[in-house]
Amino acid sequence: MLFSEYIRVRRAELGIPQRQLAKAIGVDVPMYSRYEHGERHPKRPQVVKLSRLLGVDGNDLVARWLAETALSVIGHAPLS
């Protein structure tokens, strides 16, 4: 499970509203929603804050974030 899906599922499990997490990491709700849908990628300090708020291992969440970010870049890069 990649970063965006993982944070969406974990947030739902904990019953935390998007607006609460958005405020805690310093973004507006539409931007946070884009993070959960994989349309945008948060900055590393925001990922670390999210790991604390969601009660998950910070290293695991950062690894998922890096994998999804890399996949996004590689997936859109021209081959030639």
mmCIF file of the N, C-alpha and C atoms, coordinates in Angstrom:
data_MODEL
# 
_entry.id   MODEL 
# 
loop_
_atom_site.group_PDB 
_atom_site.id 
_atom_site.type_symbol 
_atom_site.label_atom_id 
_atom_site.label_alt_id 
_atom_site.label_comp_id 
_atom_site.label_asym_id 
_atom_site.label_entity_id 
_atom_site.label_seq_id 
_atom_site.pdbx_PDB_ins_code 
_atom_site.Cartn_x 
_atom_site.Cartn_y 
_atom_site.Cartn_z 
_atom_site.occupancy 
_atom_site.B_iso_or_equiv 
_atom_site.pdbx_formal_charge 
_atom_site.auth_seq_id 
_atom_site.auth_comp_id 
_atom_site.auth_asym_id 
_atom_site.auth_atom_id 
_atom_site.pdbx_PDB_model_num 
ATOM 1   N N  . MET A 1 1  ? 0.854   -1.165 0.000   1.00 0.00 ? 1  MET A N  1 
ATOM 2   C CA . MET A 1 1  ? 0.000   0.000  0.000   1.00 0.00 ? 1  MET A CA 1 
ATOM 3   C C  . MET A 1 1  ? 0.910   1.241  0.000   1.00 0.00 ? 1  MET A C  1 
ATOM 4   N N  . LEU A 1 2  ? 0.660   2.127  -0.945  1.00 0.00 ? 2  LEU A N  1 
ATOM 5   C CA . LEU A 1 2  ? 1.475   3.334  -1.042  1.00 0.00 ? 2  LEU A CA 1 
ATOM 6   C C  . LEU A 1 2  ? 1.031   4.394  -0.040  1.00 0.00 ? 2  LEU A C  1 
ATOM 7   N N  . PHE A 1 3  ? 1.812   5.440  0.044   1.00 0.00 ? 3  PHE A N  1 
ATOM 8   C CA . PHE A 1 3  ? 1.622   6.494  1.031   1.00 0.00 ? 3  PHE A CA 1 
ATOM 9   C C  . PHE A 1 3  ? 0.204   7.054  1.051   1.00 0.00 ? 3  PHE A C  1 
ATOM 10  N N  . SER A 1 4  ? -0.299  7.490  -0.088  1.00 0.00 ? 4  SER A N  1 
ATOM 11  C CA . SER A 1 4  ? -1.601  8.166  -0.120  1.00 0.00 ? 4  SER A CA 1 
ATOM 12  C C  . SER A 1 4  ? -2.730  7.269  0.396   1.00 0.00 ? 4  SER A C  1 
ATOM 13  N N  . GLU A 1 5  ? -2.743  6.042  -0.057  1.00 0.00 ? 5  GLU A N  1 
ATOM 14  C CA . GLU A 1 5  ? -3.777  5.113  0.397   1.00 0.00 ? 5  GLU A CA 1 
ATOM 15  C C  . GLU A 1 5  ? -3.591  4.780  1.881   1.00 0.00 ? 5  GLU A C  1 
ATOM 16  N N  . TYR A 1 6  ? -2.350  4.640  2.298   1.00 0.00 ? 6  TYR A N  1 
ATOM 17  C CA . TYR A 1 6  ? -2.048  4.285  3.681   1.00 0.00 ? 6  TYR A CA 1 
ATOM 18  C C  . TYR A 1 6  ? -2.543  5.365  4.647   1.00 0.00 ? 6  TYR A C  1 
ATOM 19  N N  . ILE A 1 7  ? -2.273  6.645  4.341   1.00 0.00 ? 7  ILE A N  1 
ATOM 20  C CA . ILE A 1 7  ? -2.713  7.696  5.261   1.00 0.00 ? 7  ILE A CA 1 
ATOM 21  C C  . ILE A 1 7  ? -4.231  7.834  5.252   1.00 0.00 ? 7  ILE A C  1 
ATOM 22  N N  . ARG A 1 8  ? -4.857  7.584  4.111   1.00 0.00 ? 8  ARG A N  1 
ATOM 23  C CA . ARG A 1 8  ? -6.318  7.654  4.032   1.00 0.00 ? 8  ARG A CA 1 
ATOM 24  C C  . ARG A 1 8  ? -6.950  6.559  4.894   1.00 0.00 ? 8  ARG A C  1 
ATOM 25  N N  . VAL A 1 9  ? -6.441  5.335  4.774   1.00 0.00 ? 9  VAL A N  1 
ATOM 26  C CA . VAL A 1 9  ? -6.977  4.209  5.533   1.00 0.00 ? 9  VAL A CA 1 
ATOM 27  C C  . VAL A 1 9  ? -6.722  4.396  7.028   1.00 0.00 ? 9  VAL A C  1 
ATOM 28  N N  . ARG A 1 10 ? -5.512  4.801  7.386   1.00 0.00 ? 10 ARG A N  1 
ATOM 29  C CA . ARG A 1 10 ? -5.169  4.979  8.798   1.00 0.00 ? 10 ARG A CA 1 
ATOM 30  C C  . ARG A 1 10 ? -6.012  6.087  9.437   1.00 0.00 ? 10 ARG A C  1 
ATOM 31  N N  . ARG A 1 11 ? -6.200  7.191  8.717   1.00 0.00 ? 11 ARG A N  1 
ATOM 32  C CA . ARG A 1 11 ? -7.023  8.286  9.235   1.00 0.00 ? 11 ARG A CA 1 
ATOM 33  C C  . ARG A 1 11 ? -8.452  7.813  9.469   1.00 0.00 ? 11 ARG A C  1 
ATOM 34  N N  . ALA A 1 12 ? -8.984  7.028  8.534   1.00 0.00 ? 12 ALA A N  1 
ATOM 35  C CA . ALA A 1 12 ? -10.346 6.507  8.667   1.00 0.00 ? 12 ALA A CA 1 
ATOM 36  C C  . ALA A 1 12 ? -10.447 5.549  9.864   1.00 0.00 ? 12 ALA A C  1 
ATOM 37  N N  . GLU A 1 13 ? -9.426  4.710  10.054  1.00 0.00 ? 13 GLU A N  1 
ATOM 38  C CA . GLU A 1 13 ? -9.421  3.782  11.192  1.00 0.00 ? 13 GLU A CA 1 
ATOM 39  C C  . GLU A 1 13 ? -9.486  4.531  12.524  1.00 0.00 ? 13 GLU A C  1 
ATOM 40  N N  . LEU A 1 14 ? -8.778  5.646  12.592  1.00 0.00 ? 14 LEU A N  1 
ATOM 41  C CA . LEU A 1 14 ? -8.725  6.420  13.827  1.00 0.00 ? 14 LEU A CA 1 
ATOM 42  C C  . LEU A 1 14 ? -9.905  7.382  13.973  1.00 0.00 ? 14 LEU A C  1 
ATOM 43  N N  . GLY A 1 15 ? -10.633 7.589  12.875  1.00 0.00 ? 15 GLY A N  1 
ATOM 44  C CA . GLY A 1 15 ? -11.778 8.485  12.911  1.00 0.00 ? 15 GLY A CA 1 
ATOM 45  C C  . GLY A 1 15 ? -11.395 9.953  13.023  1.00 0.00 ? 15 GLY A C  1 
ATOM 46  N N  . ILE A 1 16 ? -10.249 10.309 12.477  1.00 0.00 ? 16 ILE A N  1 
ATOM 47  C CA . ILE A 1 16 ? -9.782  11.700 12.529  1.00 0.00 ? 16 ILE A CA 1 
ATOM 48  C C  . ILE A 1 16 ? -10.273 12.420 11.278  1.00 0.00 ? 16 ILE A C  1 
ATOM 49  N N  . PRO A 1 17 ? -10.905 13.568 11.427  1.00 0.00 ? 17 PRO A N  1 
ATOM 50  C CA . PRO A 1 17 ? -11.345 14.329 10.251  1.00 0.00 ? 17 PRO A CA 1 
ATOM 51  C C  . PRO A 1 17 ? -10.150 14.906 9.478   1.00 0.00 ? 17 PRO A C  1 
ATOM 52  N N  . GLN A 1 18 ? -10.315 15.033 8.169   1.00 0.00 ? 18 GLN A N  1 
ATOM 53  C CA . GLN A 1 18 ? -9.254  15.604 7.344   1.00 0.00 ? 18 GLN A CA 1 
ATOM 54  C C  . GLN A 1 18 ? -8.875  16.998 7.825   1.00 0.00 ? 18 GLN A C  1 
ATOM 55  N N  . ARG A 1 19 ? -9.856  17.785 8.219   1.00 0.00 ? 19 ARG A N  1 
ATOM 56  C CA . ARG A 1 19 ? -9.572  19.163 8.630   1.00 0.00 ? 19 ARG A CA 1 
ATOM 57  C C  . ARG A 1 19 ? -8.628  19.217 9.824   1.00 0.00 ? 19 ARG A C  1 
ATOM 58  N N  . GLN A 1 20 ? -8.717  18.240 10.711  1.00 0.00 ? 20 GLN A N  1 
ATOM 59  C CA . GLN A 1 20 ? -7.851  18.211 11.892  1.00 0.00 ? 20 GLN A CA 1 
ATOM 60  C C  . GLN A 1 20 ? -6.398  17.935 11.495  1.00 0.00 ? 20 GLN A C  1 
ATOM 61  N N  . LEU A 1 21 ? -6.191  16.970 10.615  1.00 0.00 ? 21 LEU A N  1 
ATOM 62  C CA . LEU A 1 21 ? -4.827  16.666 10.165  1.00 0.00 ? 21 LEU A CA 1 
ATOM 63  C C  . LEU A 1 21 ? -4.268  17.802 9.312   1.00 0.00 ? 21 LEU A C  1 
ATOM 64  N N  . ALA A 1 22 ? -5.115  18.371 8.463   1.00 0.00 ? 22 ALA A N  1 
ATOM 65  C CA . ALA A 1 22 ? -4.673  19.481 7.612   1.00 0.00 ? 22 ALA A CA 1 
ATOM 66  C C  . ALA A 1 22 ? -4.169  20.640 8.464   1.00 0.00 ? 22 ALA A C  1 
ATOM 67  N N  . LYS A 1 23 ? -4.926  20.988 9.474   1.00 0.00 ? 23 LYS A N  1 
ATOM 68  C CA . LYS A 1 23 ? -4.537  22.089 10.368  1.00 0.00 ? 23 LYS A CA 1 
ATOM 69  C C  . LYS A 1 23 ? -3.237  21.761 11.091  1.00 0.00 ? 23 LYS A C  1 
ATOM 70  N N  . ALA A 1 24 ? -3.096  20.527 11.540  1.00 0.00 ? 24 ALA A N  1 
ATOM 71  C CA . ALA A 1 24 ? -1.916  20.118 12.300  1.00 0.00 ? 24 ALA A CA 1 
ATOM 72  C C  . ALA A 1 24 ? -0.634  20.170 11.481  1.00 0.00 ? 24 ALA A C  1 
ATOM 73  N N  . ILE A 1 25 ? -0.728  19.922 10.176  1.00 0.00 ? 25 ILE A N  1 
ATOM 74  C CA . ILE A 1 25 ? 0.485   19.949 9.342   1.00 0.00 ? 25 ILE A CA 1 
ATOM 75  C C  . ILE A 1 25 ? 0.629   21.257 8.564   1.00 0.00 ? 25 ILE A C  1 
ATOM 76  N N  . GLY A 1 26 ? -0.327  22.172 8.740   1.00 0.00 ? 26 GLY A N  1 
ATOM 77  C CA . GLY A 1 26 ? -0.197  23.506 8.156   1.00 0.00 ? 26 GLY A CA 1 
ATOM 78  C C  . GLY A 1 26 ? -0.624  23.652 6.711   1.00 0.00 ? 26 GLY A C  1 
ATOM 79  N N  . VAL A 1 27 ? -1.622  22.891 6.294   1.00 0.00 ? 27 VAL A N  1 
ATOM 80  C CA . VAL A 1 27 ? -2.157  23.038 4.939   1.00 0.00 ? 27 VAL A CA 1 
ATOM 81  C C  . VAL A 1 27 ? -3.676  23.172 5.017   1.00 0.00 ? 27 VAL A C  1 
ATOM 82  N N  . ASP A 1 28 ? -4.287  23.579 3.913   1.00 0.00 ? 28 ASP A N  1 
ATOM 83  C CA . ASP A 1 28 ? -5.743  23.636 3.904   1.00 0.00 ? 28 ASP A CA 1 
ATOM 84  C C  . ASP A 1 28 ? -6.315  22.258 3.576   1.00 0.00 ? 28 ASP A C  1 
ATOM 85  N N  . VAL A 1 29 ? -7.600  22.098 3.818   1.00 0.00 ? 29 VAL A N  1 
ATOM 86  C CA . VAL A 1 29 ? -8.244  20.788 3.641   1.00 0.00 ? 29 VAL A CA 1 
ATOM 87  C C  . VAL A 1 29 ? -8.175  20.291 2.197   1.00 0.00 ? 29 VAL A C  1 
ATOM 88  N N  . PRO A 1 30 ? -8.418  21.142 1.182   1.00 0.00 ? 30 PRO A N  1 
ATOM 89  C CA . PRO A 1 30 ? -8.303  20.637 -0.193  1.00 0.00 ? 30 PRO A CA 1 
ATOM 90  C C  . PRO A 1 30 ? -6.905  20.093 -0.529  1.00 0.00 ? 30 PRO A C  1 
ATOM 91  N N  . MET A 1 31 ? -5.864  20.754 0.009   1.00 0.00 ? 31 MET A N  1 
ATOM 92  C CA . MET A 1 31 ? -4.499  20.270 -0.242  1.00 0.00 ? 31 MET A CA 1 
ATOM 93  C C  . MET A 1 31 ? -4.288  18.920 0.438   1.00 0.00 ? 31 MET A C  1 
ATOM 94  N N  . TYR A 1 32 ? -4.749  18.789 1.675   1.00 0.00 ? 32 TYR A N  1 
ATOM 95  C CA . TYR A 1 32 ? -4.612  17.510 2.371   1.00 0.00 ? 32 TYR A CA 1 
ATOM 96  C C  . TYR A 1 32 ? -5.352  16.411 1.609   1.00 0.00 ? 32 TYR A C  1 
ATOM 97  N N  . SER A 1 33 ? -6.515  16.734 1.090   1.00 0.00 ? 33 SER A N  1 
ATOM 98  C CA . SER A 1 33 ? -7.289  15.764 0.315   1.00 0.00 ? 33 SER A CA 1 
ATOM 99  C C  . SER A 1 33 ? -6.498  15.308 -0.914  1.00 0.00 ? 33 SER A C  1 
ATOM 100 N N  . ARG A 1 34 ? -5.772  16.230 -1.520  1.00 0.00 ? 34 ARG A N  1 
ATOM 101 C CA . ARG A 1 34 ? -4.928  15.866 -2.676  1.00 0.00 ? 34 ARG A CA 1 
ATOM 102 C C  . ARG A 1 34 ? -3.821  14.894 -2.262  1.00 0.00 ? 34 ARG A C  1 
ATOM 103 N N  . TYR A 1 35 ? -3.306  15.062 -1.051  1.00 0.00 ? 35 TYR A N  1 
ATOM 104 C CA . TYR A 1 35 ? -2.301  14.117 -0.540  1.00 0.00 ? 35 TYR A CA 1 
ATOM 105 C C  . TYR A 1 35 ? -2.899  12.722 -0.449  1.00 0.00 ? 35 TYR A C  1 
ATOM 106 N N  . GLU A 1 36 ? -4.118  12.626 0.079   1.00 0.00 ? 36 GLU A N  1 
ATOM 107 C CA . GLU A 1 36 ? -4.760  11.322 0.240   1.00 0.00 ? 36 GLU A CA 1 
ATOM 108 C C  . GLU A 1 36 ? -5.140  10.682 -1.093  1.00 0.00 ? 36 GLU A C  1 
ATOM 109 N N  . HIS A 1 37 ? -5.349  11.498 -2.114  1.00 0.00 ? 37 HIS A N  1 
ATOM 110 C CA . HIS A 1 37 ? -5.695  10.964 -3.433  1.00 0.00 ? 37 HIS A CA 1 
ATOM 111 C C  . HIS A 1 37 ? -4.474  10.766 -4.324  1.00 0.00 ? 37 HIS A C  1 
ATOM 112 N N  . GLY A 1 38 ? -3.285  11.096 -3.804  1.00 0.00 ? 38 GLY A N  1 
ATOM 113 C CA . GLY A 1 38 ? -2.051  10.897 -4.559  1.00 0.00 ? 38 GLY A CA 1 
ATOM 114 C C  . GLY A 1 38 ? -1.835  11.921 -5.649  1.00 0.00 ? 38 GLY A C  1 
ATOM 115 N N  . GLU A 1 39 ? -2.590  13.019 -5.618  1.00 0.00 ? 39 GLU A N  1 
ATOM 116 C CA . GLU A 1 39 ? -2.462  14.052 -6.644  1.00 0.00 ? 39 GLU A CA 1 
ATOM 117 C C  . GLU A 1 39 ? -1.313  15.010 -6.353  1.00 0.00 ? 39 GLU A C  1 
ATOM 118 N N  . ARG A 1 40 ? -0.962  15.165 -5.085  1.00 0.00 ? 40 ARG A N  1 
ATOM 119 C CA . ARG A 1 40 ? 0.154   16.013 -4.650  1.00 0.00 ? 40 ARG A CA 1 
ATOM 120 C C  . ARG A 1 40 ? 0.922   15.253 -3.583  1.00 0.00 ? 40 ARG A C  1 
ATOM 121 N N  . HIS A 1 41 ? 2.136   15.702 -3.331  1.00 0.00 ? 41 HIS A N  1 
ATOM 122 C CA . HIS A 1 41 ? 2.980   15.049 -2.336  1.00 0.00 ? 41 HIS A CA 1 
ATOM 123 C C  . HIS A 1 41 ? 3.392   16.061 -1.272  1.00 0.00 ? 41 HIS A C  1 
ATOM 124 N N  . PRO A 1 42 ? 3.205   15.710 0.001   1.00 0.00 ? 42 PRO A N  1 
ATOM 125 C CA . PRO A 1 42 ? 3.613   16.622 1.071   1.00 0.00 ? 42 PRO A CA 1 
ATOM 126 C C  . PRO A 1 42 ? 5.134   16.699 1.162   1.00 0.00 ? 42 PRO A C  1 
ATOM 127 N N  . LYS A 1 43 ? 5.598   17.660 1.930   1.00 0.00 ? 43 LYS A N  1 
ATOM 128 C CA . LYS A 1 43 ? 7.027   17.784 2.197   1.00 0.00 ? 43 LYS A CA 1 
ATOM 129 C C  . LYS A 1 43 ? 7.399   16.844 3.337   1.00 0.00 ? 43 LYS A C  1 
ATOM 130 N N  . ARG A 1 44 ? 8.667   16.522 3.401   1.00 0.00 ? 44 ARG A N  1 
ATOM 131 C CA . ARG A 1 44 ? 9.134   15.553 4.405   1.00 0.00 ? 44 ARG A CA 1 
ATOM 132 C C  . ARG A 1 44 ? 8.752   15.925 5.842   1.00 0.00 ? 44 ARG A C  1 
ATOM 133 N N  . PRO A 1 45 ? 8.911   17.195 6.267   1.00 0.00 ? 45 PRO A N  1 
ATOM 134 C CA . PRO A 1 45 ? 8.508   17.521 7.648   1.00 0.00 ? 45 PRO A CA 1 
ATOM 135 C C  . PRO A 1 45 ? 7.021   17.257 7.905   1.00 0.00 ? 45 PRO A C  1 
ATOM 136 N N  . GLN A 1 46 ? 6.194   17.438 6.892   1.00 0.00 ? 46 GLN A N  1 
ATOM 137 C CA . GLN A 1 46 ? 4.768   17.157 7.039   1.00 0.00 ? 46 GLN A CA 1 
ATOM 138 C C  . GLN A 1 46 ? 4.531   15.653 7.195   1.00 0.00 ? 46 GLN A C  1 
ATOM 139 N N  . VAL A 1 47 ? 5.317   14.858 6.499   1.00 0.00 ? 47 VAL A N  1 
ATOM 140 C CA . VAL A 1 47 ? 5.196   13.401 6.596   1.00 0.00 ? 47 VAL A CA 1 
ATOM 141 C C  . VAL A 1 47 ? 5.569   12.944 8.003   1.00 0.00 ? 47 VAL A C  1 
ATOM 142 N N  . VAL A 1 48 ? 6.613   13.528 8.563   1.00 0.00 ? 48 VAL A N  1 
ATOM 143 C CA . VAL A 1 48 ? 7.035   13.176 9.922   1.00 0.00 ? 48 VAL A CA 1 
ATOM 144 C C  . VAL A 1 48 ? 5.940   13.540 10.922  1.00 0.00 ? 48 VAL A C  1 
ATOM 145 N N  . LYS A 1 49 ? 5.331   14.722 10.760  1.00 0.00 ? 49 LYS A N  1 
ATOM 146 C CA . LYS A 1 49 ? 4.230   15.120 11.640  1.00 0.00 ? 49 LYS A CA 1 
ATOM 147 C C  . LYS A 1 49 ? 3.055   14.161 11.498  1.00 0.00 ? 49 LYS A C  1 
ATOM 148 N N  . LEU A 1 50 ? 2.745   13.780 10.265  1.00 0.00 ? 50 LEU A N  1 
ATOM 149 C CA . LEU A 1 50 ? 1.645   12.844 10.031  1.00 0.00 ? 50 LEU A CA 1 
ATOM 150 C C  . LEU A 1 50 ? 1.896   11.513 10.723  1.00 0.00 ? 50 LEU A C  1 
ATOM 151 N N  . SER A 1 51 ? 3.140   11.049 10.709  1.00 0.00 ? 51 SER A N  1 
ATOM 152 C CA . SER A 1 51 ? 3.435   9.764  11.355  1.00 0.00 ? 51 SER A CA 1 
ATOM 153 C C  . SER A 1 51 ? 3.111   9.823  12.846  1.00 0.00 ? 51 SER A C  1 
ATOM 154 N N  . ARG A 1 52 ? 3.436   10.951 13.481  1.00 0.00 ? 52 ARG A N  1 
ATOM 155 C CA . ARG A 1 52 ? 3.133   11.103 14.909  1.00 0.00 ? 52 ARG A CA 1 
ATOM 156 C C  . ARG A 1 52 ? 1.623   11.183 15.140  1.00 0.00 ? 52 ARG A C  1 
ATOM 157 N N  . LEU A 1 53 ? 0.948   11.957 14.300  1.00 0.00 ? 53 LEU A N  1 
ATOM 158 C CA . LEU A 1 53 ? -0.501  12.145 14.467  1.00 0.00 ? 53 LEU A CA 1 
ATOM 159 C C  . LEU A 1 53 ? -1.284  10.860 14.213  1.00 0.00 ? 53 LEU A C  1 
ATOM 160 N N  . LEU A 1 54 ? -0.793  10.055 13.272  1.00 0.00 ? 54 LEU A N  1 
ATOM 161 C CA . LEU A 1 54 ? -1.483  8.814  12.924  1.00 0.00 ? 54 LEU A CA 1 
ATOM 162 C C  . LEU A 1 54 ? -1.001  7.625  13.752  1.00 0.00 ? 54 LEU A C  1 
ATOM 163 N N  . GLY A 1 55 ? 0.019   7.832  14.565  1.00 0.00 ? 55 GLY A N  1 
ATOM 164 C CA . GLY A 1 55 ? 0.524   6.771  15.424  1.00 0.00 ? 55 GLY A CA 1 
ATOM 165 C C  . GLY A 1 55 ? 1.170   5.632  14.670  1.00 0.00 ? 55 GLY A C  1 
ATOM 166 N N  . VAL A 1 56 ? 1.918   5.971  13.619  1.00 0.00 ? 56 VAL A N  1 
ATOM 167 C CA . VAL A 1 56 ? 2.598   4.944  12.826  1.00 0.00 ? 56 VAL A CA 1 
ATOM 168 C C  . VAL A 1 56 ? 4.107   5.193  12.870  1.00 0.00 ? 56 VAL A C  1 
ATOM 169 N N  . ASP A 1 57 ? 4.874   4.193  12.483  1.00 0.00 ? 57 ASP A N  1 
ATOM 170 C CA . ASP A 1 57 ? 6.330   4.299  12.442  1.00 0.00 ? 57 ASP A CA 1 
ATOM 171 C C  . ASP A 1 57 ? 6.746   5.356  11.419  1.00 0.00 ? 57 ASP A C  1 
ATOM 172 N N  . GLY A 1 58 ? 7.523   6.337  11.869  1.00 0.00 ? 58 GLY A N  1 
ATOM 173 C CA . GLY A 1 58 ? 7.957   7.422  10.997  1.00 0.00 ? 58 GLY A CA 1 
ATOM 174 C C  . GLY A 1 58 ? 8.796   6.945  9.830   1.00 0.00 ? 58 GLY A C  1 
ATOM 175 N N  . ASN A 1 59 ? 9.696   5.989  10.078  1.00 0.00 ? 59 ASN A N  1 
ATOM 176 C CA . ASN A 1 59 ? 10.548  5.483  8.994   1.00 0.00 ? 59 ASN A CA 1 
ATOM 177 C C  . ASN A 1 59 ? 9.722   4.776  7.924   1.00 0.00 ? 59 ASN A C  1 
ATOM 178 N N  . ASP A 1 60 ? 8.730   4.023  8.350   1.00 0.00 ? 60 ASP A N  1 
ATOM 179 C CA . ASP A 1 60 ? 7.866   3.324  7.402   1.00 0.00 ? 60 ASP A CA 1 
ATOM 180 C C  . ASP A 1 60 ? 7.080   4.321  6.549   1.00 0.00 ? 60 ASP A C  1 
ATOM 181 N N  . LEU A 1 61 ? 6.541   5.354  7.188   1.00 0.00 ? 61 LEU A N  1 
ATOM 182 C CA . LEU A 1 61 ? 5.754   6.330  6.447   1.00 0.00 ? 61 LEU A CA 1 
ATOM 183 C C  . LEU A 1 61 ? 6.625   7.121  5.477   1.00 0.00 ? 61 LEU A C  1 
ATOM 184 N N  . VAL A 1 62 ? 7.821   7.487  5.905   1.00 0.00 ? 62 VAL A N  1 
ATOM 185 C CA . VAL A 1 62 ? 8.742   8.199  5.012   1.00 0.00 ? 62 VAL A CA 1 
ATOM 186 C C  . VAL A 1 62 ? 9.127   7.308  3.831   1.00 0.00 ? 62 VAL A C  1 
ATOM 187 N N  . ALA A 1 63 ? 9.347   6.023  4.073   1.00 0.00 ? 63 ALA A N  1 
ATOM 188 C CA . ALA A 1 63 ? 9.687   5.094  2.985   1.00 0.00 ? 63 ALA A CA 1 
ATOM 189 C C  . ALA A 1 63 ? 8.536   4.995  1.981   1.00 0.00 ? 63 ALA A C  1 
ATOM 190 N N  . ARG A 1 64 ? 7.309   4.915  2.471   1.00 0.00 ? 64 ARG A N  1 
ATOM 191 C CA . ARG A 1 64 ? 6.145   4.872  1.577   1.00 0.00 ? 64 ARG A CA 1 
ATOM 192 C C  . ARG A 1 64 ? 6.034   6.163  0.774   1.00 0.00 ? 64 ARG A C  1 
ATOM 193 N N  . TRP A 1 65 ? 6.287   7.291  1.438   1.00 0.00 ? 65 TRP A N  1 
ATOM 194 C CA . TRP A 1 65 ? 6.228   8.604  0.790   1.00 0.00 ? 65 TRP A CA 1 
ATOM 195 C C  . TRP A 1 65 ? 7.295   8.699  -0.313  1.00 0.00 ? 65 TRP A C  1 
ATOM 196 N N  . LEU A 1 66 ? 8.515   8.269  -0.002  1.00 0.00 ? 66 LEU A N  1 
ATOM 197 C CA . LEU A 1 66 ? 9.591   8.292  -0.999  1.00 0.00 ? 66 LEU A CA 1 
ATOM 198 C C  . LEU A 1 66 ? 9.269   7.390  -2.186  1.00 0.00 ? 66 LEU A C  1 
ATOM 199 N N  . ALA A 1 67 ? 8.737   6.203  -1.912  1.00 0.00 ? 67 ALA A N  1 
ATOM 200 C CA . ALA A 1 67 ? 8.393   5.270  -2.990  1.00 0.00 ? 67 ALA A CA 1 
ATOM 201 C C  . ALA A 1 67 ? 7.327   5.853  -3.901  1.00 0.00 ? 67 ALA A C  1 
ATOM 202 N N  . GLU A 1 68 ? 6.294   6.445  -3.314  1.00 0.00 ? 68 GLU A N  1 
ATOM 203 C CA . GLU A 1 68 ? 5.225   7.018  -4.133  1.00 0.00 ? 68 GLU A CA 1 
ATOM 204 C C  . GLU A 1 68 ? 5.713   8.228  -4.924  1.00 0.00 ? 68 GLU A C  1 
ATOM 205 N N  . THR A 1 69 ? 6.554   9.050  -4.291  1.00 0.00 ? 69 THR A N  1 
ATOM 206 C CA . THR A 1 69 ? 7.101   10.218 -4.974  1.00 0.00 ? 69 THR A CA 1 
ATOM 207 C C  . THR A 1 69 ? 7.978   9.794  -6.147  1.00 0.00 ? 69 THR A C  1 
ATOM 208 N N  . ALA A 1 70 ? 8.835   8.810  -5.918  1.00 0.00 ? 70 ALA A N  1 
ATOM 209 C CA . ALA A 1 70 ? 9.702   8.312  -6.984  1.00 0.00 ? 70 ALA A CA 1 
ATOM 210 C C  . ALA A 1 70 ? 8.883   7.695  -8.109  1.00 0.00 ? 70 ALA A C  1 
ATOM 211 N N  . LEU A 1 71 ? 7.884   6.923  -7.767  1.00 0.00 ? 71 LEU A N  1 
ATOM 212 C CA . LEU A 1 71 ? 7.027   6.306  -8.770  1.00 0.00 ? 71 LEU A CA 1 
ATOM 213 C C  . LEU A 1 71 ? 6.327   7.361  -9.617  1.00 0.00 ? 71 LEU A C  1 
ATOM 214 N N  . SER A 1 72 ? 5.912   8.433  -8.983  1.00 0.00 ? 72 SER A N  1 
ATOM 215 C CA . SER A 1 72 ? 5.254   9.521  -9.697  1.00 0.00 ? 72 SER A CA 1 
ATOM 216 C C  . SER A 1 72 ? 6.202   10.172 -10.702 1.00 0.00 ? 72 SER A C  1 
ATOM 217 N N  . VAL A 1 73 ? 7.440   10.416 -10.273 1.00 0.00 ? 73 VAL A N  1 
ATOM 218 C CA . VAL A 1 73 ? 8.417   11.045 -11.153 1.00 0.00 ? 73 VAL A CA 1 
ATOM 219 C C  . VAL A 1 73 ? 8.818   10.112 -12.280 1.00 0.00 ? 73 VAL A C  1 
ATOM 220 N N  . ILE A 1 74 ? 9.104   8.860  -11.953 1.00 0.00 ? 74 ILE A N  1 
ATOM 221 C CA . ILE A 1 74 ? 9.541   7.895  -12.968 1.00 0.00 ? 74 ILE A CA 1 
ATOM 222 C C  . ILE A 1 74 ? 8.426   7.582  -13.949 1.00 0.00 ? 74 ILE A C  1 
ATOM 223 N N  . GLY A 1 75 ? 7.215   7.511  -13.450 1.00 0.00 ? 75 GLY A N  1 
ATOM 224 C CA . GLY A 1 75 ? 6.074   7.187  -14.308 1.00 0.00 ? 75 GLY A CA 1 
ATOM 225 C C  . GLY A 1 75 ? 5.784   8.227  -15.368 1.00 0.00 ? 75 GLY A C  1 
ATOM 226 N N  . HIS A 1 76 ? 6.218   9.474  -15.127 1.00 0.00 ? 76 HIS A N  1 
ATOM 227 C CA . HIS A 1 76 ? 5.945   10.555 -16.070 1.00 0.00 ? 76 HIS A CA 1 
ATOM 228 C C  . HIS A 1 76 ? 7.184   10.986 -16.858 1.00 0.00 ? 76 HIS A C  1 
ATOM 229 N N  . ALA A 1 77 ? 8.295   10.334 -16.617 1.00 0.00 ? 77 ALA A N  1 
ATOM 230 C CA . ALA A 1 77 ? 9.536   10.692 -17.300 1.00 0.00 ? 77 ALA A CA 1 
ATOM 231 C C  . ALA A 1 77 ? 9.581   10.063 -18.705 1.00 0.00 ? 77 ALA A C  1 
ATOM 232 N N  . PRO A 1 78 ? 9.983   10.845 -19.700 1.00 0.00 ? 78 PRO A N  1 
ATOM 233 C CA . PRO A 1 78 ? 10.127  10.266 -21.047 1.00 0.00 ? 78 PRO A CA 1 
ATOM 234 C C  . PRO A 1 78 ? 11.285  9.263  -21.090 1.00 0.00 ? 78 PRO A C  1 
ATOM 235 N N  . LEU A 1 79 ? 11.164  8.253  -21.920 1.00 0.00 ? 79 LEU A N  1 
ATOM 236 C CA . LEU A 1 79 ? 12.184  7.211  -22.003 1.00 0.00 ? 79 LEU A CA 1 
ATOM 237 C C  . LEU A 1 79 ? 13.402  7.649  -22.824 1.00 0.00 ? 79 LEU A C  1 
ATOM 238 N N  . SER A 1 80 ? 13.246  8.604  -23.694 1.00 0.00 ? 80 SER A N  1 
ATOM 239 C CA . SER A 1 80 ? 14.394  9.001  -24.526 1.00 0.00 ? 80 SER A CA 1 
ATOM 240 C C  . SER A 1 80 ? 14.998  10.303 -24.108 1.00 0.00 ? 80 SER A C  1 
# 
